[in-house]
C-alpha cells in the first residue's frame, strides 16, 4: 500500500431518503360505486448506513466521494398497497474506524467487528394512507399524510490502525528501515524528519508460518500531545496497538531520556497507553563494538530495570530474530493472559 493511498481521516455529508406520501385513493369498482377509502401507506425513505469490513485497510475510497444520498420512499397505492422503501446506501469502512458528529464533536461509535453497522441518517417515515382515517362520521376521507423528510448531517471518520505492534520513536529513529527489513512493506525511507507521514503496515513472518502485524507510526516530537507538529494525527494510531516497540538509535545522546520523553508524550495524550506492553529496541547497534555495547548494557540495566530492552541493526541484519522472538512472546503472553 503506497503512502498516498493510505487515507485515515475523512469528512462526509449524508442525506437519508424522504418517506413516500400516503394514498388518498377511494375504492371505485363496477359493482361497488362507493367502496370507501383504500389508499395505502408510503414507503420509508432509505437509510445511510456505515458498515465495517475486515478486508479494508484505509478510507481511500472516500477521498473523492464525500456526499451520500439514499433513495426516497415510494408513494402508497390503491387496495391499501404500501409504497416501496427507499434504497439504503451502505458506506463500507475498515475495522477501527471512529465515527464523530462533525457539528457537535460527539463520538458516536467505534466499529471494531466485521459486519458491524451504524445508521448515520434514518430515512423519513412514510405517510399514512386515507384508509387509516375512516371513521363512523367520516367514511370517505379524501386526504392522506405526506411522507416525513429524511435526516441530513456531517460526520468525521477517523481510522485507528489495528496492528499487534506499534513502532514508537522520534523521526529518523530507523522505524521505516526496520519495517522494510522484517516485513514485505515498502515504506519511504530518507534521512530527514517526517519521512513517514502516514502509518505503514507490514506483516512480520515468524517461525512455522506464523505472522503478526507491525505498524510504523510516524515519528513523535516533543509537544505532540499538545498537537505540536502533526502530534494528535499520529498519536491516535498508537491507541489500537497491543504492544509498543520503542525505537531509539544507539547514537542518541541519552537513550533513557529519549524513552522518557516518548513515554511522557503518550501519557499526556492518553494515560491508558502507559499500561500497554513495552519493549525498548536500540537500533543502529552495528556502530557499537562489543566493549562499548557491554558498557551501555551495564548502564541500561540500571536505568531500564523491569523494562525489557535489546540491541539490533536493520542494515547489518543483527538481532532481528531475537527481536521477533521477544515480540512474539509478548504478544502470546497477552493472548494467554
GUMAR-95803 format. One line per field, with one value per residue (C-alpha): z, x, y; residue number from 1. Coordinates in pm, 1 decimal. Layout:
w = Z / ...
u = X / ...
v = Y / ...
lovo = NUM / ...
% end
This chain:
w = 0.0 / -100.7 / 136.0 / -90.1 / -79.4 / 299.7 / 399.7 / 766.9 / 810.7 / 602.0 / 643.3 / 473.7 / 424.5 / 425.7 / 343.7 / 401.3 / 179.6 / 227.5 / 314.6 / 42.5 / 61.6 / 160.3 / -97.0 / -80.0 / -323.2 / -298.8 / -398.8 / -718.4 / -887.2 / -1130.3 / -874.7 / -572.2 / -657.2 / -301.8 / -172.4 / 68.5 / 115.2 / 22.6 / -1.0 / 118.2 / 319.7 / 168.6 / 198.3 / 433.5 / 297.3 / 258.6 / 543.6 / 513.2 / 693.3 / 788.8 / 775.3 / 898.0 / 654.9 / 779.3 / 428.5 / 411.4 / 545.4 / 452.7 / 390.7 / 49.3 / -131.8 / 45.2 / -55.0 / -368.0 / -280.0 / 24.4 / -35.0 / 7.5 / -56.4 / -0.5 / -212.2 / -142.9 / -35.9 / -292.4 / -269.0 / -138.0 / -387.8 / -413.1 / -244.5 / 64.1 / -104.9 / 69.2 / -134.3 / -179.5 / 76.7 / -47.5 / -130.9 / 159.2 / 99.6 / 263.8 / 325.6 / 399.4 / 630.8 / 787.5 / 1138.1 / 1391.2 / 1234.5 / 1485.4 / 1387.6 / 1512.0 / 1453.4 / 1289.3 / 1401.8 / 1771.3 / 1809.6 / 1976.6 / 1927.1 / 1817.5 / 1783.8 / 1702.8 / 1457.4 / 1565.6 / 1433.1 / 1075.1 / 956.6 / 1244.5 / 1132.2 / 1235.9 / 1084.1 / 1025.1 / 888.8 / 921.8 / 630.4 / 674.5 / 776.5 / 504.1 / 524.4 / 618.3 / 353.2 / 384.1 / 487.9 / 839.7 / 874.0 / 807.3 / 1091.8 / 1157.5 / 1099.6 / 803.1 / 590.4 / 280.6 / 392.7 / 89.0 / 247.4 / 340.6 / 512.0 / 323.7 / 394.0 / 653.8 / 545.0 / 584.1 / 803.0 / 699.6 / 872.7 / 861.8 / 1002.9 / 1057.2 / 1012.3 / 1181.6 / 1137.6 / 1407.6 / 1274.9 / 1402.7 / 1448.3 / 1702.6 / 1740.0 / 1705.5 / 1641.2 / 1850.7 / 1817.5 / 1714.2 / 1344.8 / 1180.2 / 1452.8 / 1195.4 / 1215.0 / 840.8 / 781.4 / 1036.4 / 880.1 / 532.6 / 654.7 / 857.5 / 652.5 / 287.8 / 338.8 / 124.2 / 330.8 / 209.1 / 366.9 / 374.8 / 618.5 / 719.5 / 972.8 / 898.7 / 600.4 / 713.9 / 703.0 / 722.6 / 913.6 / 720.6 / 792.2 / 744.1 / 805.4 / 1001.7 / 909.8 / 1213.2 / 1266.9 / 1140.6 / 909.3 / 1199.2 / 1143.0 / 1327.6 / 1212.3 / 1275.1 / 1214.6 / 1164.9 / 1340.4 / 1214.3 / 1436.6 / 1758.5 / 1856.0 / 2195.4 / 2231.3 / 2019.5 / 2297.4 / 2264.6 / 1892.0 / 1801.4 / 1458.5 / 1348.0 / 1702.3 / 1755.5 / 1397.4 / 1468.7 / 1830.5 / 1776.0 / 1580.7 / 1883.5 / 2082.2 / 1891.5 / 1921.3 / 2190.1 / 2223.1 / 2181.4 / 2043.8 / 2134.9 / 1880.9 / 1995.6 / 1790.9 / 1953.6 / 1877.2 / 2078.7 / 2333.8 / 2615.6 / 2542.0 / 2868.9 / 2828.3 / 2479.8 / 2614.4 / 2897.4 / 2653.8 / 2428.3 / 2726.5 / 2860.1 / 2524.2 / 2527.2 / 2890.6 / 2828.8 / 2520.3 / 2681.7 / 3020.4 / 2926.4 / 2669.2 / 2951.6 / 3054.6 / 2724.1 / 2696.9 / 2613.3 / 2458.3 / 2400.8 / 2089.1 / 2036.3 / 1661.9 / 1454.6 / 1705.3 / 1431.0 / 1509.7 / 1854.7 / 1929.7 / 2194.9 / 2464.1 / 2417.4 / 2399.4 / 2726.0 / 2897.6 / 2769.9 / 2895.5 / 3244.8 / 3247.3 / 3080.3 / 3322.8 / 3599.3 / 3401.1 / 3246.5 / 3540.0 / 3474.6 / 3114.6 / 2853.9 / 2600.0 / 2324.7 / 2059.2 / 1686.5 / 1346.5 / 1045.0 / 799.9 / 932.9 / 995.3 / 1356.8 / 1640.0 / 1418.7 / 1514.0 / 1882.0 / 1828.4 / 1659.7 / 1933.7 / 2206.7 / 2038.1 / 1965.4 / 2330.2 / 2449.8 / 2210.9 / 2301.1 / 2670.5 / 2628.0 / 2441.1 / 2704.1 / 2985.8
u = 0.0 / 155.4 / 160.8 / -65.2 / -333.5 / -343.6 / -625.3 / -721.7 / -932.8 / -1229.4 / -1537.3 / -1859.8 / -2206.5 / -2505.2 / -2874.5 / -3133.9 / -3438.7 / -3775.6 / -4072.5 / -4326.7 / -4665.4 / -4974.9 / -5250.1 / -5591.5 / -5741.9 / -6111.8 / -6224.4 / -6430.7 / -6530.6 / -6811.3 / -7046.9 / -6913.4 / -6962.3 / -6897.3 / -6635.2 / -6467.9 / -6100.3 / -5834.3 / -5522.1 / -5200.6 / -4909.5 / -4597.4 / -4268.6 / -3996.2 / -3700.6 / -3367.0 / -3112.0 / -2744.3 / -2556.4 / -2191.3 / -2066.9 / -1735.0 / -1540.0 / -1239.0 / -1090.7 / -1042.9 / -732.4 / -790.1 / -1054.1 / -903.0 / -1228.9 / -1393.7 / -1125.2 / -1308.8 / -1669.0 / -1782.5 / -2160.7 / -2406.1 / -2781.2 / -3028.5 / -3338.7 / -3685.1 / -3975.2 / -4241.7 / -4597.0 / -4877.1 / -5119.2 / -5475.7 / -5602.1 / -5400.8 / -5073.4 / -4766.7 / -4510.1 / -4162.6 / -3897.1 / -3623.9 / -3291.0 / -3045.1 / -2691.1 / -2406.4 / -2066.8 / -1802.2 / -1514.0 / -1218.8 / -1224.5 / -1105.4 / -1300.0 / -1422.8 / -1736.6 / -1792.2 / -2067.2 / -1873.7 / -2118.5 / -2132.1 / -1794.9 / -1970.0 / -1811.0 / -2088.9 / -1922.8 / -1609.4 / -1661.3 / -1447.3 / -1623.0 / -1668.6 / -2023.8 / -2096.9 / -2334.1 / -2425.3 / -2715.4 / -2587.5 / -2915.5 / -3254.3 / -3494.8 / -3811.6 / -4125.9 / -4383.4 / -4713.4 / -5029.3 / -5293.6 / -5655.6 / -5756.0 / -5629.7 / -5856.4 / -6200.8 / -6446.9 / -6817.1 / -6853.1 / -6611.2 / -6643.0 / -6469.9 / -6168.5 / -6008.0 / -5676.8 / -5357.5 / -5032.1 / -4723.4 / -4401.3 / -4160.5 / -3832.8 / -3512.5 / -3216.9 / -2904.6 / -2570.9 / -2193.9 / -1970.5 / -1598.3 / -1445.1 / -1111.6 / -932.5 / -707.5 / -463.2 / -534.1 / -191.3 / -26.6 / 290.8 / 324.6 / 667.4 / 716.4 / 1010.4 / 1139.5 / 1169.7 / 1463.0 / 1495.8 / 1503.2 / 1140.5 / 1077.2 / 1406.4 / 1314.9 / 970.8 / 1120.8 / 1366.0 / 1136.3 / 815.5 / 717.1 / 615.7 / 791.6 / 787.1 / 952.0 / 1298.1 / 1515.5 / 1741.8 / 1510.7 / 1233.5 / 878.6 / 964.1 / 669.3 / 357.5 / 109.2 / 129.1 / 282.8 / 152.6 / 357.5 / 308.8 / 600.9 / 666.8 / 766.0 / 866.9 / 642.3 / 447.9 / 312.0 / 265.1 / 184.6 / 111.6 / 350.3 / 272.2 / 531.2 / 369.2 / 505.9 / 770.1 / 676.5 / 831.2 / 823.2 / 490.9 / 297.7 / 40.9 / -44.4 / -85.8 / 251.9 / 374.4 / 143.1 / 103.9 / -259.0 / -283.6 / -10.1 / -79.3 / -431.4 / -291.4 / -95.1 / -417.9 / -506.2 / -168.9 / -138.3 / 242.4 / 455.6 / 808.2 / 1014.9 / 1291.7 / 1588.2 / 1909.0 / 2235.5 / 2396.8 / 2134.8 / 2284.3 / 2078.4 / 1880.6 / 1683.8 / 1597.4 / 1458.7 / 1249.4 / 1117.5 / 1018.9 / 835.5 / 659.9 / 558.3 / 405.4 / 196.9 / 96.0 / -23.5 / -218.2 / -386.5 / -272.9 / -408.7 / -129.4 / 122.6 / -38.1 / 47.9 / 336.4 / 658.1 / 988.4 / 1284.8 / 1486.1 / 1816.5 / 1865.9 / 2180.5 / 2379.3 / 2622.6 / 2800.4 / 2893.6 / 3187.0 / 3148.3 / 3326.4 / 3104.1 / 2792.3 / 2890.2 / 2937.2 / 2598.1 / 2429.4 / 2563.8 / 2419.5 / 2089.2 / 2031.1 / 2012.5 / 1809.3 / 1561.4 / 1506.4 / 1183.8 / 1161.2 / 1296.0 / 1543.4 / 1764.5 / 2013.9 / 1968.3 / 2070.7 / 1839.0 / 2118.4 / 2359.9 / 2076.1 / 2185.7 / 1949.3 / 1638.4 / 1541.5 / 1582.7 / 1356.3 / 1089.6 / 1114.3 / 1071.9 / 774.3 / 607.0 / 649.7 / 496.1 / 200.1 / 130.9 / 158.4 / -108.2 / -336.4 / -293.0 / -340.4
v = 0.0 / 330.1 / 621.5 / 827.4 / 558.7 / 544.8 / 777.4 / 765.5 / 1080.5 / 1198.6 / 1416.1 / 1310.7 / 1457.9 / 1222.7 / 1264.8 / 995.5 / 949.6 / 1118.2 / 898.8 / 832.7 / 1002.5 / 809.2 / 749.4 / 917.7 / 665.4 / 576.8 / 232.4 / 251.0 / -70.9 / -152.8 / -300.1 / -110.1 / 259.0 / 378.9 / 139.1 / 379.4 / 463.5 / 207.9 / 424.6 / 258.1 / 396.6 / 547.0 / 354.7 / 473.1 / 666.2 / 491.5 / 491.9 / 586.2 / 309.7 / 270.1 / -90.3 / -234.5 / -452.1 / -651.3 / -662.6 / -285.5 / -109.5 / 253.3 / 521.8 / 594.1 / 507.1 / 803.1 / 1051.8 / 1166.3 / 1075.2 / 1270.4 / 1305.2 / 1018.4 / 1030.6 / 747.4 / 684.6 / 826.3 / 605.5 / 520.9 / 656.5 / 436.4 / 284.5 / 164.1 / -151.9 / -42.3 / -131.0 / 15.2 / 205.5 / 63.5 / 156.9 / 387.8 / 226.1 / 216.9 / 340.0 / 145.7 / 302.9 / 41.5 / 130.6 / -58.2 / -200.4 / 55.6 / 344.3 / 602.8 / 796.0 / 1151.9 / 1403.8 / 1687.8 / 1956.9 / 1860.6 / 1686.3 / 1391.0 / 1048.5 / 813.7 / 475.2 / 281.0 / -4.2 / -299.2 / -611.8 / -726.6 / -652.5 / -411.3 / -133.8 / 218.5 / 414.0 / 767.5 / 906.0 / 735.4 / 751.5 / 955.6 / 771.0 / 707.6 / 894.6 / 705.3 / 643.9 / 758.1 / 406.6 / 495.0 / 798.6 / 649.3 / 665.6 / 640.3 / 1012.8 / 1035.3 / 725.5 / 866.0 / 1072.3 / 1228.0 / 1311.5 / 1122.8 / 1210.8 / 1328.4 / 1143.5 / 1282.5 / 1436.2 / 1237.4 / 1335.2 / 1521.7 / 1550.0 / 1587.1 / 1315.5 / 1270.4 / 925.6 / 859.5 / 531.5 / 388.9 / 132.7 / -219.0 / -373.7 / -603.9 / -398.7 / -22.5 / 131.9 / 444.3 / 680.9 / 1017.0 / 1097.4 / 922.3 / 656.0 / 375.4 / 261.5 / 256.4 / 74.7 / -194.0 / -240.4 / -274.3 / -540.1 / -768.3 / -730.6 / -702.3 / -337.5 / -78.1 / 243.3 / 561.5 / 590.9 / 902.5 / 1082.3 / 1367.5 / 1419.5 / 1309.3 / 1090.7 / 880.2 / 1094.5 / 804.7 / 475.1 / 187.0 / -163.0 / -475.8 / -846.9 / -992.5 / -1355.5 / -1557.4 / -1920.5 / -2203.3 / -1969.0 / -1765.1 / -1390.9 / -1069.7 / -714.5 / -427.0 / -60.3 / 211.7 / 507.2 / 841.4 / 998.0 / 1172.3 / 1503.4 / 1674.7 / 1851.9 / 1601.1 / 1556.5 / 1927.1 / 1881.6 / 2032.9 / 1930.6 / 1650.2 / 1517.4 / 1414.0 / 1297.1 / 1040.2 / 951.5 / 819.0 / 523.1 / 403.7 / 350.3 / 33.0 / -143.7 / -412.1 / -386.7 / -75.9 / -107.5 / 198.5 / 251.4 / 459.9 / 486.6 / 372.0 / 710.1 / 904.3 / 1144.5 / 990.5 / 672.1 / 675.5 / 1042.9 / 981.3 / 694.0 / 913.5 / 1189.5 / 945.0 / 787.4 / 1127.3 / 1227.1 / 908.4 / 961.2 / 1315.7 / 1213.1 / 910.9 / 769.3 / 423.8 / 388.8 / 351.1 / 21.5 / -147.2 / -393.6 / -210.1 / -315.1 / -83.3 / -166.4 / 14.5 / 47.4 / 107.0 / -103.7 / -214.2 / 113.5 / -23.3 / -250.7 / -520.8 / -320.2 / -14.7 / -232.1 / -402.0 / -62.9 / 52.6 / -265.5 / -211.9 / 138.8 / 43.3 / -247.1 / 13.1 / 269.3 / 23.7 / -210.3 / -401.8 / -279.2 / -523.9 / -385.6 / -527.8 / -420.3 / -475.0 / -343.4 / -344.0 / -266.9 / -530.0 / -780.2 / -825.4 / -921.5 / -932.7 / -1289.1 / -1207.6 / -905.7 / -1121.4 / -1386.5 / -1126.6 / -959.1 / -1294.4 / -1395.7 / -1067.8 / -1094.9 / -1459.0 / -1389.2 / -1119.6 / -1361.0 / -1635.3 / -1386.1
lovo = 1 / 2 / 3 / 4 / 5 / 6 / 7 / 8 / 9 / 10 / 11 / 12 / 13 / 14 / 15 / 16 / 17 / 18 / 19 / 20 / 21 / 22 / 23 / 24 / 25 / 26 / 27 / 28 / 29 / 30 / 31 / 32 / 33 / 34 / 35 / 36 / 37 / 38 / 39 / 40 / 41 / 42 / 43 / 44 / 45 / 46 / 47 / 48 / 49 / 50 / 51 / 52 / 53 / 54 / 55 / 56 / 57 / 58 / 59 / 60 / 61 / 62 / 63 / 64 / 65 / 66 / 67 / 68 / 69 / 70 / 71 / 72 / 73 / 74 / 75 / 76 / 77 / 78 / 79 / 80 / 81 / 82 / 83 / 84 / 85 / 86 / 87 / 88 / 89 / 90 / 91 / 92 / 93 / 94 / 95 / 96 / 97 / 98 / 99 / 100 / 101 / 102 / 103 / 104 / 105 / 106 / 107 / 108 / 109 / 110 / 111 / 112 / 113 / 114 / 115 / 116 / 117 / 118 / 119 / 120 / 121 / 122 / 123 / 124 / 125 / 126 / 127 / 128 / 129 / 130 / 131 / 132 / 133 / 134 / 135 / 136 / 137 / 138 / 139 / 140 / 141 / 142 / 143 / 144 / 145 / 146 / 147 / 148 / 149 / 150 / 151 / 152 / 153 / 154 / 155 / 156 / 157 / 158 / 159 / 160 / 161 / 162 / 163 / 164 / 165 / 166 / 167 / 168 / 169 / 170 / 171 / 172 / 173 / 174 / 175 / 176 / 177 / 178 / 179 / 180 / 181 / 182 / 183 / 184 / 185 / 186 / 187 / 188 / 189 / 190 / 191 / 192 / 193 / 194 / 195 / 196 / 197 / 198 / 199 / 200 / 201 / 202 / 203 / 204 / 205 / 206 / 207 / 208 / 209 / 210 / 211 / 212 / 213 / 214 / 215 / 216 / 217 / 218 / 219 / 220 / 221 / 222 / 223 / 224 / 225 / 226 / 227 / 228 / 229 / 230 / 231 / 232 / 233 / 234 / 235 / 236 / 237 / 238 / 239 / 240 / 241 / 242 / 243 / 244 / 245 / 246 / 247 / 248 / 249 / 250 / 251 / 252 / 253 / 254 / 255 / 256 / 257 / 258 / 259 / 260 / 261 / 262 / 263 / 264 / 265 / 266 / 267 / 268 / 269 / 270 / 271 / 272 / 273 / 274 / 275 / 276 / 277 / 278 / 279 / 280 / 281 / 282 / 283 / 284 / 285 / 286 / 287 / 288 / 289 / 290 / 291 / 292 / 293 / 294 / 295 / 296 / 297 / 298 / 299 / 300 / 301 / 302 / 303 / 304 / 305 / 306 / 307 / 308 / 309 / 310 / 311 / 312 / 313 / 314 / 315 / 316 / 317 / 318 / 319 / 320 / 321 / 322 / 323 / 324 / 325 / 326 / 327 / 328 / 329 / 330 / 331 / 332 / 333 / 334 / 335 / 336 / 337
% end
